[in-house]
Amino acid sequence: MTEKIVIEGNQKKSLNKLATLMGTLGFTKISYLKDTLTVERVMGFDLKGKPELDYRITFQPGGVLLEYEEQKNKKARLMKVLPIFLNVLQLAEEYYDIRPSSIYYEINEALGESLKLVGKDAIDLATELSETQAKYRSLTAKYDDLLKSSEENARILLECERKRDELNRKVERLVKYSDDIMKEMVYEWINLHGGKINILEFSKINRIAVTRVEETLNMLVREGYIKRRFD
């Protein structure tokens, strides 16, 4: 399924130079027809040789359109493509009357949803996500000098994408343990330890908050998978 994000704005001038710039940044395909410029990247090809779309960005007279293929983890996928879209919008700033800040709402929504999915300590997680969001803003600020030196555009974009990937991996670690995964981990631990669990030991080995482990134990008791035993 293809997801879309549309940023409305007026095209201020010809996209000829922007098309040339995009041609240096390693996109799989670039097409420019009249007032519409399209760049896209594919993930690979299927058995019939048909390209599998990663994302496509179309610069139109009335704004900029992002299209990307949805994956199982919708929010993680959104977190991956949004920074790329933001970077490209920064490069196109002089051609439109919009700024990348207009899509901060989508970034905030994605981060907020990630927070809901995580069962770790709420305060620590909120702090880490806030820091990650701040790093994204700092990353976009580095693009202020891109248009001053076209020779630096490709290098800076690649560096920002590398940092983007690092931040994305960090967010993935934050959302790694869902309720179902936690229940499986705790249940298997109890089976392997003769029906017992040392919460502090389990928490330390797996780097999971004690409160999260206690919540999981309560869920297993409520759902009838285990029973409390008082020695």
Backbone torsions as a table, in degrees:
resi	resn	phi	psi	omega
1	MET	NA	137.9	-178.8
2	THR	-98.1	125.6	175.6
3	GLU	-96.5	153.2	-178.0
4	LYS	-134.1	144.1	171.4
5	ILE	-131.5	125.7	-177.7
6	VAL	-113.6	126.3	174.7
7	ILE	-109.8	111.6	-177.1
8	GLU	-76.3	146.1	178.7
9	GLY	176.1	161.4	-179.0
10	ASN	-97.9	131.4	176.8
11	GLN	-74.3	123.3	-172.4
12	LYS	-91.3	-24.7	-178.3
13	LYS	-159.5	175.4	-178.1
14	SER	-58.4	146.4	-177.9
15	LEU	-95.8	14.7	-177.0
16	ASN	-55.3	-51.0	-178.0
17	LYS	-69.3	-34.4	177.5
18	LEU	-64.9	-39.3	177.9
19	ALA	-61.6	-40.5	178.3
20	THR	-64.0	-43.6	178.9
21	LEU	-62.0	-45.1	-179.4
22	MET	-62.1	-29.6	179.6
23	GLY	-67.0	-14.0	-180.0
24	THR	-96.5	-0.2	-169.9
25	LEU	-105.9	10.3	170.1
26	GLY	82.9	22.2	175.4
27	PHE	-71.0	152.5	-179.5
28	THR	-68.9	-38.5	-176.3
29	LYS	-146.0	139.4	177.0
30	ILE	-134.6	132.0	175.1
31	SER	-135.8	141.7	-178.0
32	TYR	-135.6	114.8	-178.5
33	LEU	-135.2	119.1	-177.9
34	LYS	57.0	-117.6	-177.5
35	ASP	-102.5	16.7	-176.4
36	THR	-121.1	124.5	178.5
37	LEU	-116.0	129.3	-179.5
38	THR	-124.5	129.5	173.7
39	VAL	-124.3	143.6	179.9
40	GLU	-147.9	161.8	178.3
41	ARG	-133.8	136.4	179.5
42	VAL	-109.9	152.8	-179.4
43	MET	-85.7	-23.6	-177.6
44	GLY	163.8	-160.1	-178.0
45	PHE	-132.6	144.1	178.3
46	ASP	-80.2	-175.7	-175.7
47	LEU	-63.6	-23.8	179.5
48	LYS	-91.2	3.7	179.6
49	GLY	84.4	7.3	179.7
50	LYS	-80.2	131.2	-178.8
51	PRO	-68.4	141.5	176.8
52	GLU	-100.8	112.8	-173.8
53	LEU	-65.9	133.7	169.6
54	ASP	-91.7	-61.5	174.1
55	TYR	-155.6	158.0	178.1
56	ARG	-136.7	134.8	178.3
57	ILE	-122.0	124.8	-177.0
58	THR	-118.1	122.2	176.5
59	PHE	-93.4	114.3	-176.0
60	GLN	-117.7	165.0	178.0
61	PRO	-56.8	-31.8	-177.0
62	GLY	-99.1	7.1	179.4
63	GLY	149.4	-164.8	-176.5
64	VAL	-125.2	133.2	-176.4
65	LEU	-115.1	129.3	173.1
66	LEU	-107.7	129.0	174.1
67	GLU	-124.5	134.7	178.8
68	TYR	-147.5	151.8	-178.9
69	GLU	-79.5	128.0	-179.5
70	GLU	-73.7	146.4	176.8
71	GLN	-122.8	178.5	-174.9
72	LYS	-56.4	-47.1	177.5
73	ASN	-90.9	93.5	-172.8
74	LYS	-62.3	-43.6	-176.0
75	LYS	-69.9	-39.3	178.0
76	ALA	-64.5	-38.0	178.2
77	ARG	-64.0	-43.0	178.7
78	LEU	-62.6	-40.9	179.2
79	MET	-62.9	-26.8	-178.4
80	LYS	-78.6	-41.2	-174.2
81	VAL	-86.6	-25.6	-177.4
82	LEU	-60.1	-45.8	179.6
83	PRO	-61.8	-35.8	177.5
84	ILE	-62.6	-45.6	179.4
85	PHE	-60.3	-42.3	179.7
86	LEU	-62.4	-42.3	178.8
87	ASN	-61.9	-44.5	-178.8
88	VAL	-66.7	-39.4	177.0
89	LEU	-60.7	-37.5	178.8
90	GLN	-63.3	-40.9	178.5
91	LEU	-64.3	-30.5	-176.7
92	ALA	-94.5	11.8	-172.2
93	GLU	-58.9	-40.3	-176.5
94	GLU	-73.8	-9.7	-179.0
95	TYR	-97.6	-10.3	-178.0
96	TYR	-137.0	161.8	177.8
97	ASP	-95.4	31.1	178.6
98	ILE	-119.5	165.7	176.9
99	ARG	-130.6	154.8	179.9
100	PRO	-58.1	-23.3	-178.5
101	SER	-61.6	-16.4	-179.4
102	SER	-68.9	-12.4	178.2
103	ILE	-109.9	12.7	175.4
104	TYR	-61.6	-26.5	178.2
105	TYR	-58.8	-45.5	180.0
106	GLU	-63.9	-37.6	178.6
107	ILE	-64.8	-44.8	178.6
108	ASN	-62.1	-39.1	178.6
109	GLU	-63.0	-43.4	-179.3
110	ALA	-64.3	-43.5	178.2
111	LEU	-65.2	-39.5	179.2
112	GLY	-64.4	-39.0	178.5
113	GLU	-67.5	-37.7	176.9
114	SER	-60.8	-38.9	179.0
115	LEU	-61.4	-38.6	179.2
116	LYS	-66.2	-34.2	-175.9
117	LEU	-76.3	-20.4	-175.1
118	VAL	-88.8	136.6	-179.9
119	GLY	-103.1	10.0	179.4
120	LYS	-71.9	-179.1	177.6
121	ASP	-56.4	124.7	-171.0
122	ALA	-63.5	-41.3	-176.7
123	ILE	-67.3	-46.7	179.9
124	ASP	-63.0	-41.7	-178.9
125	LEU	-65.8	-43.7	179.6
126	ALA	-60.4	-37.9	178.6
127	THR	-65.2	-45.4	-179.2
128	GLU	-64.5	-41.5	179.6
129	LEU	-67.0	-37.1	177.8
130	SER	-63.8	-41.4	178.0
131	GLU	-65.0	-39.3	178.6
132	THR	-63.3	-42.3	179.0
133	GLN	-63.4	-40.0	178.8
134	ALA	-63.8	-36.6	178.3
135	LYS	-66.6	-36.4	176.2
136	TYR	-61.7	-43.1	179.4
137	ARG	-63.8	-41.4	179.5
138	SER	-63.5	-36.6	-180.0
139	LEU	-63.3	-42.9	-179.0
140	THR	-66.9	-29.5	-179.6
141	ALA	-64.7	-26.7	-178.7
142	LYS	-68.9	-11.3	-179.3
143	TYR	-85.7	0.4	-178.4
144	ASP	-60.8	-29.7	-176.8
145	ASP	-97.0	3.4	-175.8
146	LEU	-59.7	-44.0	-174.9
147	LEU	-73.7	-11.2	179.6
148	LYS	-80.2	-23.2	-177.7
149	SER	-145.4	100.0	-177.7
150	SER	-63.0	-24.6	180.0
151	GLU	-67.1	-24.5	-177.4
152	GLU	-91.2	-11.3	-173.2
153	ASN	-56.8	-52.1	-176.0
154	ALA	-63.7	-44.3	-178.1
155	ARG	-62.8	-44.9	-178.3
156	ILE	-66.9	-39.9	179.3
157	LEU	-61.7	-43.4	179.3
158	LEU	-64.7	-39.6	178.9
159	GLU	-65.0	-41.9	178.9
160	CYS	-66.5	-36.7	177.5
161	GLU	-66.2	-36.9	177.2
162	ARG	-62.3	-45.7	178.8
163	LYS	-65.8	-36.1	176.5
164	ARG	-58.6	-43.5	-179.4
165	ASP	-64.1	-38.7	178.5
166	GLU	-62.8	-44.5	179.0
167	LEU	-65.9	-37.0	179.5
168	ASN	-64.9	-40.9	176.8
169	ARG	-63.6	-35.4	178.1
170	LYS	-65.3	-43.3	178.5
171	VAL	-63.9	-38.7	178.8
172	GLU	-62.4	-36.5	176.5
173	ARG	-65.1	-35.5	-179.1
174	LEU	-66.2	-34.0	-176.0
175	VAL	-99.1	11.3	-170.4
176	LYS	-65.0	-41.3	-172.6
177	TYR	-97.3	97.9	173.8
178	SER	-80.2	173.4	178.7
179	ASP	-59.2	-43.9	-177.9
180	ASP	-63.9	-42.7	179.2
181	ILE	-65.0	-41.5	178.9
182	MET	-61.4	-42.0	-179.4
183	LYS	-63.9	-39.2	178.2
184	GLU	-65.4	-43.3	-178.9
185	MET	-62.7	-46.5	-178.4
186	VAL	-67.4	-41.1	-178.5
187	TYR	-63.6	-44.0	178.9
188	GLU	-65.0	-38.4	178.1
189	TRP	-60.5	-46.2	-179.1
190	ILE	-61.6	-42.4	179.0
191	ASN	-61.8	-40.1	-177.3
192	LEU	-76.0	-15.8	-177.4
193	HIS	-116.5	37.0	172.9
194	GLY	62.7	34.7	177.2
195	GLY	80.8	13.6	-178.5
196	LYS	-124.2	160.9	175.8
197	ILE	-147.9	129.8	171.8
198	ASN	-94.6	105.9	-172.4
199	ILE	-59.3	-42.7	-178.7
200	LEU	-64.2	-41.1	179.5
201	GLU	-65.4	-46.3	179.4
202	PHE	-60.3	-43.6	-178.6
203	SER	-62.8	-42.5	-177.2
204	LYS	-68.6	-44.7	-176.8
205	ILE	-65.3	-40.4	-175.4
206	ASN	-95.4	-1.7	179.1
207	ARG	56.7	48.5	179.5
208	ILE	-124.1	139.5	-178.2
209	ALA	-58.8	142.9	179.5
210	VAL	-58.1	-41.1	-179.8
211	THR	-61.2	-33.9	179.1
212	ARG	-67.6	-40.2	178.5
213	VAL	-65.2	-43.4	179.6
214	GLU	-62.4	-40.3	178.1
215	GLU	-62.3	-40.0	179.8
216	THR	-65.9	-42.4	177.3
217	LEU	-59.3	-43.1	178.7
218	ASN	-61.5	-38.5	178.1
219	MET	-65.0	-41.9	179.3
220	LEU	-63.8	-37.5	177.8
221	VAL	-66.9	-46.8	-179.0
222	ARG	-62.0	-35.7	-177.7
223	GLU	-86.1	0.0	173.5
224	GLY	83.2	11.2	-179.8
225	TYR	-78.4	-29.8	177.8
226	ILE	-138.1	164.7	175.9
227	LYS	-126.4	147.6	178.0
228	ARG	-73.1	140.3	178.2
229	ARG	-128.3	123.6	-178.4
230	PHE	-106.5	112.4	-179.0
231	ASP	-85.2	NA	NA
